Amino acid sequence: MRIDIISVVPDIIQSPFEGSIMKRAQDAGLVEVYFHNLRDYTTNNYKQVDDYPYGGGAGMVLMIAPIEKCISALKAARDYDAIIYMTPDGEVLNQGTANKISLLKNIIVLCGHYKGVDQRVRDLFITHEISIGDYVLSGGELAAAVLCDSIIRLIPGVLGNETSALTDSFQDGLLAPPVYTRPADYNGHKVPEILTSGNTPKIEAWREDQALEITKKKRPDLLT
Ligand code: 6GU
């Protein structure tokens, strides 16, 4: 998979890609991530990327010209399966969307900033609009990092144990069961006995039961 991220502040989003699973995935050649600074695609002498909104009002709007120049340069080099705009009024990200996007080959992720982008960018270039929840961030960069993390870990081969993503919360529509590690007895607080029994079918049944109970208690909306 190849991910091209377009932003006016690409430096604030690079670090999540420089460690842990997102770095391992890149080192293993399973995903390539490129950052593009919109300022490198400006079309005027002032390196201007934003301007006042027509009709007045607070905040600045990202201009269409640098965005179109950047997207056109990328599209000239390869085909893209999705051009995603990160925006609080987009479709709220969930595991199902992450699964679908993780199957794509080349994607562009455009981060909004200030008051957002000129509507014509959305009308002309964008194929998907994604939000990461009902609250407002200062820009789409952190949201883009969240989206990328959620999809990169699903690419086959990225997680050491191939089944590991399958047991995540949400992957089967349920929250994950509790996990424990050594010691089996911490100052009298014991690990559930079943987990140290060595009886794999019984452990699996216990985990499924716990997942269901926890989901009922914390997120009953997932069961309806
Ligand atoms: Cl994608 N962008 C911004 N600016 N705020 C958000 C968001 C995105 N998702 C939730 N809040």
Boltz pocket constraint, residues with backbone or C-beta under 6 A from the ligand:
constraints:
  - pocket:
      binder: B
      contacts: [[A, 85], [A, 86], [A, 87], [A, 88], [A, 112], [A, 130], [A, 131], [A, 132], [A, 133], [A, 134], [A, 135], [A, 136], [A, 137], [A, 138], [A, 139], [A, 140], [A, 143], [A, 144]]
      max_distance: 6.0
